[in-house]
Amino acid sequence: MLSVSSRDGWVDHGRRFAAARHATAVAGVVLGLSAVIESLARAAVNGVTVQFALVLCLLALTTTLPLALLRPAGAAVAVSAASVLSLSLFQSMTISGVAVQLIALYRLGCRGARLWVAALPVPFLALALAGPDPTGTEAAALTVLLASLAPAAAWAGIAHHARHQAQVQSRASQIIAGTLSEHSARGERARIARELHDVVAHHISMVAVQAESARLTTPGMPAAGAQRLSAIGDTARAALTEMRRLLGVLREDAGTDAAVRQPQPGLRQLNDLLDEARDASGAGTRLILSGPPITLDPGVELAAYRIAQEALTNARRHAPGAAVDVEVHYTDDALRLRIRDNGPGPPSVVLAGGHGVTGMRERAVAVAGELHTGPAPGGGFLVEATLPAQPRCAGDH
């Protein structure tokens, strides 16, 4: 009795042989020779004439050699025709011929030829139903065997083909998903790089400038104070250098080019944003400004712009065709942003805290602001944000 390792070794050798380039041709030739030997042995046992023995050898070759000489479709058709002829006219079939018939139908199924796979086993079923008692002759028994196994071999090939196609599609889907994920990550890195450059780098450079200005313009400053201000300026400039190096790494990894780098948007670009929203939705979109404009930190302007952008996107997605009002109200020390649509109200995904609402809230919190969302009085959906003119650190009041 073979051990598990020995059995696995034989199976592995068989798979490697089946995958070899000329495996089918070799199998066809070997089975053809085997069929001829089998036919000659039967002729000798039955005492037939030499002429009939030659006919049997010729039939044995026509039911086997096409496997080595023809492509899968041609081989399956030729072998099936020769087998049907041999069984119907001469009541003769070799075991090697049966094996070649099953191999040919399996190979045809592996090519996905469903019509041929369904048609070629039919003559064997007809012969088995119309022929004599299968216990009477060996040929009749082989006919029944073919009628039983031919459809199974053909559809096993079809199943193999379907499994292979599913694997190919799965790999393609994984590649596409990986590519989309990589593109999304690159876009996010490019966005982070732009915001670092336009907001954080601006503040660090201002620290360096103000420290140097205070050191040079403050009369009577003690030497220790001047030294500390100089150290602050040096640290800020070193941090700016490191940040620029980091930006270079982010931009290189994101695949961005200096020619396509744009400044981060602010409130000056709100009109363009509303024009784009109006063109995209075809609905009325208004910008309402109130209060004397005040100077806002670039980070606050960016947060206000992104909140308005996300609110307009949510309105287009959840209330298509609804009119939207964007109100910007300046106070002495803050900016109040109000975006309202006259749609059917907040969908369940928004009430549950969708990704858009979460992103807007994170934008507001990042600059020490507040954001509230919910049903608007009289219908629709309302987004309200209060942002300080200058961002404060967490915990400042």
N, C-alpha and C positions, 0 to 999 in steps of 0.2 A: 504494500500500500504506500502511495506516494505521500510524503510529508507536505505540510502547507507551503514551506519554502520552495520545495521542488516544483509543486504545482504552479506557484506564482512565477517561478523561473520559466517554465514552459509557456505560460500565458504571455509573459513579457516577450519571449522569443517569437511567438506567433504574431503578436501585434507589430513587432519590428519588421517581420517578413511581409505582413499585409501592407505596411506603409511603404515598402520598398518600391522603387520606380517600375521595375519589370516584374513584380510579383505576379500580376495577373497573367502576363504572357507565359511565364514559367509554369504557373498552375495549369494553364490551358494545354500546353505541350505535354506535361506529365500526365494529365487526365486523359488526353487524347491517346497516348501510348497505352495507358492502362485500359482504355475502352477497346482498343484494337486487340490487346492480349485477351481481354475478357470475351470478345466476340469469337476469336479463334478457338478458345477453350470450349465455348458452348457448341461451336460447329463440330469440333472433334467428338464431343460427348454425344451429340444428336445424330452424327453421321450424315450431315448434309453434303451436297455437292460442292465442288470447288467454286463454281460460279456463284452459288448462293452464299458461300463463305466470304467471297470477295465483296458481295453486295452488303453483307452485314458489317464488314470492316469499313466500307465506305460510309455507311450510315453512322457507324461509331465515330468516324472522324468528323462528319458534318454536324454531329450533335455536341462536339467538344472543341474542335480547333477554332471556330469563330471567336471563342473567348480570348484567344491569344492574338488573333489577326484583326479584329474589328473594334470600333469604339463601343461604349456601353449600349447605346440604343441599337446599333446595327447588330451587335453580338446577341443581344436579347431576342431580337426579331428572328435572326437566322437560326439560332439554337432552338427557339420555340417551334418554328416551322419544321425544322428537321426532326424534332422530337415527335411532333404530331404526325408527320408523315411516317416515321418509323413505327409508331404505335398503331396507327390506323391501318396501314397497308401490310406491314410485315410482322406485327405483333412482337416487336423486338425492341428492347431498351436496355442499355447497360447502366450499372450503378454509377459509373463515372459520368455518364450522360445526365443522370438525375442530379448529381452534385453540381455539374456545370450549369444546368438549367436554374437551379436555386441561386447559384452565385451570380449568374447573369441578371436575374430578376432583382436581386438585392442591389447590385451595382446600378441598375436602372432606377430603382427607387431612391438611391442616394443622390441621383441627379435631379430629383424632383419631378420626374416625368409621370405625373399622376394618371394621365389618360392611358398611356401604354401599360402602366402598372396594373390598372383596372382591367384592361382588355386581354393581355397575354395569358393570364391563368384560365380564362374562360374555356378555351378548347379542351384543356385537361379535365375540367369539371364535366364538360359534355361527354368526353370519351369515357370517363368513369361511370357516368349515369347510363350511357348507352351500351357499354361493353359487357362482356360476359362476367360470370361470377369471379371476383378477384381471387378466390381460392383455387381457381382452375389452373391458371398459368402465372408464371413469374411476371410476364409483361403486364397482365391485368393488375397484379398487386402493385407493380411500380406505377401504373397509371393512377391508381387510387392514392398512392403515396404522393405523387406529384400534385394531384388535385387537392390534397390536404395541405401540403407544405408550400406550394408555389405562391398562393396568396399571402401566406404568412411571411415568406421571404421578401416578397415585393413590398409589403407594408412595413416590414422591419426597416427596409432601406428608406422608405418615406419618413418613418419616425426618426431615423438617424439624420436625414436631411433637415427635418424640422428642428431637431435639437441643435444642429450645427448653425442653422440660421438664427435661432434664438440666442446662441452664444455670441455670434457676430454682432447682432443688434445690441445685445447687452454691453459688449465691449465698446461699440460705437457710442452708446448712450453715456457710458462712463467717461469716455474721452470728451464728449460734448459738454457734459456736466463739469468735468475738471477744467475745461477751457473757459466756460462761463464763470466758474468760481474764480479762476485766475484773473480774468478780465475785471471782475467785480473788485477783487482785492487790489489790483493795480489802480483802478479808478479811485478807490478809497484812499490808497496811499498818496495818490496825486492830490486829492482834495485836502488831506491832512497837511501835505507839504505847502499847499497854497495858503491855508489858514495860518500855519506857523509863520510863514514868510510875511503875510500881510498884517497879522495881529500881534503875535508874541514877539517877533523880531522887532517890530516897531516900538514896543514898550521897552525892550532891553536897550535898544539904541538910545531911547529917550533917557533912560537911567544913566547911561554913560555920558551923554551930553550934559545933563543937569548936574551930575556930580562934578564934571570938569568945570562947568560954568560957575557953580557955587565955590569951588576952590579958588578960582581966579578973580571972582568979583566980590567976595566977602572981605571987607577991610578988617584988619586986626585979628584975623583968624589965627589961633595957636598952631604951631608947627604940627602937633599931634593930630589936630582936626584936619589940617590940609593933607597930611599923610593918609589919613583914613579915607578922605574923599577921593584921593588919588587911587587908593587901593580899590575903592568901590568902582571907579571908572575902569580900572584895569580888569577887574573881575567881570564887569558887564561886557567889556569888549572881548574877553576870552570866551564868555558864554555865547556871545553873538557869533564868534568864529566857529565854535563847536556846533552851534545851531545851523550855520550855513553848511558845514560839513555834513551834518545829518540830513539837511534838505537835499544836498547833492546825492546822498545815498538813496533817499526816498524817491527822488525824481528819476534817478537812473534805474532803480528797481521797477518803478511804475512805467518806464518807457516813455516819459514825457520829454518834450523838446522845449528849449527856451523860446522858440517861436510861437508855441501854443500856450505858454503860461500867461494867464490873465489875472489882474487884480481881483480880490474878492469883492462881491457886490455889496452895496449899501442902500440907504433909502433913496439915493438919487436914481437908482435903477428900478424903483417900484413901478414907475409908469411903463417901462418896457415890459416888466413882468406882467402887469395887468393887460397890456396889449396882447402878449402871447396867450394869456388865459382866455381873453375874449375871442381871439382867432381860433383857439383850439375847441372851445365849447360852443361858440356862437351865441352865448348868453350875455346879458348886460353885466358889466363889471365897472364899479365906480371907485375912485380914490378920493377920500374926503380928508382934507388937512385942516387942523385947527390949532390955535396957540402959536406964539412966536417961536420960530425954530431955535433950538439951542445946539451947542456943540456936543456931539456924542462921541464916546469912545468907538474906535473902529470895530472892536469886538461886539459892542452893543448893536451897532448898525448891521453888522453881519447876522447877529442873532435875530433881529427884527425882520430882516429880509428873508431868512430861511424859514421863520415861523409863518410869514405871509405866504411864502412859496408852498409850504406843505399844506397850509389851510386851503389854498386855492386848488391844489391837487386833490385833496380830500373832497372838496365840493364838487369837482368834476367827476370824481369816481362814484360818490354816494348820492349826489343830487344833480345828475346831468340835466343841463338846460336851465338850472336855477340861477337867478341873478345874485350877484355877490357884491357887498359893500365892504371896502377896506378903509377903515378910519384910523388916521394917525393924529394923535393929540399930544402936543408938547406941553409939559409943565416946567416949573423952575428947575427941577432936578431929576426928572424922569420922562420916559416916553410910554404913552399908553397906546396899545395896538388892539384894534377890534375888527375882527373879520366875521361877517354874518352872511349866511345865504338864506334864501326863502324857500328851501326845499322841504321835503316831508319830515325832516327832523333827523336826529342822530341814529344811524343804524346800530344794531347790537354790537358789532365789532368795535365801534368807536366807544360806545358806553363801557365796554369791557376793557378798554385801554389798548387800542390798536397800536401798531408800530408807529404810525404817523403821529398820533397824539403823544406817545412816549418820546419820540424824537423832538417834538416841539417843546415839551416840558423840560427835557434835558438841555435844550438850547437856552431856555429862560433861566434855569437854575445855574448854568455855567457862568452867567454874568450877574448872579445874585438877584435875579428877577423872579416873578411869579407868573403862572399861567393857569387859566381856568377854562374848561370846555363844558358844553352841555346844551340842552335845548334853549333856543332863543325865545324870549317873550313874544307871543303871537305866532310862533311857528318857525321852523328852520333850525339851523345849528349855529352856535356862537363860539368863537374863540377869542378870549381876552387875555392879553399879556401886559404886564407892567414891568418895564425894564429901567434900571437906574441909568442916569446919563453917563456915569463912570462906574465900571464894575467894582465890586467890593470883594474882599476875601471872605471866605466862609466864616460866619460868626461875627462879622462887623455889623454895626447898627448905625 
